[in-house]
Structure formats: structure tokens, C-alpha cells
Amino acid sequence: MVTREAERRPYATWALSRIHERAMRGSVRYGGTRVQLDVDNLGLNVDDVCECLATLEESCFQHSERYAADGPWNDVYRRLWAPAGRAPDDLYIKLRLDRGCLTITLCSFHQSR
């Protein structure tokens, strides 16, 4: 099996204000079962994930990437974060908004590897 290397660019595809807005409304879906497992392994729930996304900062942005020329762009963030009262984790977060920018699709949410 050949895995294509991701195409990257140094600027965000999705407006951070839109991400904040969607996260504050709870409009987040997991892009696969792996994301759910990773969130569970961190001891978090969807409300925690929404809180984390609603407080992302521009300084956390790493790059945008996509895996096919006509595929969707995903924004990648890294940040230290944890719910109140816990030690923060160094998180790797990959996400995109749907075409109508109504829902965040979370593609990755785990400790940085």
C-alpha cells in the first residue's frame, strides 16, 4: 500500500473565529472511531473537546494539509490543554469545517506523538 504524502501550506484554511463559534455551540463531530478512542483515552468527553476547540489560539496553528489534490484541507493545531484541575496534555488537533461551515469535523485529537 502506498500512502501519499500530505500537501501542506503555512496558513489556516478555516477562520479561527468560526471554529470558536461552532465549538461553543457544540457543533463538533468525530471524523472516525479512532478520534473517539483517542478522546476516551485522554479521559475527556465531547464537552471537554468543545471547550478546548473554543479556546484555540492562533499561536497554536501549525499548518494546513490535505492528502489528495481535490481533497479537503485540514488545519493542524498543537496546544497544551486540560480541563480545570488536571495537568495539561500536549495535544495534536486536526480539524476542518464542513462546506457550509456549520460543523467541525475532528480528524485527530490526541497527545502529540
Helices and strands as residue ranges (DSSP letters): E 7-9, H 16-24, E 28-30, H 33-41, H 46-54, G 58-60, E 61-66, E 74-81, E 89-97, E 104-111
